[in-house]
Amino acid sequence: MFLLSGLSDKSKVPWLIYFQLSLVYFGALTNKAIELDWWSGQFMHNWLSNALENPLYINVSKLMPDLLLAKLTSYTAMLSELLIGIFLIIPKLRFSAIAIILVFHTMLFTFTGESFGFFMEDILIILIAFLNWSKEQIIFKYKPKSMEKLIAIMGFLDWDNRIWYKKDASINNNLELIKDDKSITGYSAIIQVLLNSPGFFYALLFIQLGIRALFNGIPKYLAMILFLWTFLLFLSPLVFSKSRLRKQAI
């Protein structure tokens, strides 16, 4: 990842990183597609039922025809990896790939409890490359005496002083963000500030590592579930809004 970042022209889209990540998902799909047990659902059934002894899968599968849930899970995984691999190499669909990656891996961890080593943290770091980092200073306007504590926290996370916080009593909303000549207001403005603050991503990483260090077993699983779904819901206005997708020209 660092080698490809170094080989990429910082003034252009880092297509080498996108291509590598696309190959990762195509490779995962190929490994599954050539195994008959993935098509029959037998692999997923053995993994969830026998290896993991997943109570959710075991109880739900009893209510359905033999191996049906295993097949649905297997096909969903392969379809998700196919879409991600394709969308990553198509500029207009690249942000949709990010949305699928976040939802896919969050649901996978929720269903299986498996994070596959530090893969969840790796995905978080890799996704930073997909952000539309502004080349100009971002202006964040807010009304005086409005959300002062939140402004202080966001300012603390803005380590490279990318954002100029400006009090402005004349704005119609409590806050407004000016980025690349575009105006964003409300909750989406807060999301944009945090996504353009390096400290925010370090905070997310340390939270994940802290959960791993402090908890084990079910408490660790529940803490990770809470963290991942909170992060996903936090990004939901950006991920699922078509208007936001148009603004994120990746």
Salt bridges, closest charged atoms under 4 A:
GLU81 OE2 - LYS32 NZ 2.97
GLU121 OE2 - ARG212 NE 2.58
ASP160 OD2 - ARG162 NH2 3.35
ASP168 OD2 - LYS141 NZ 3.94
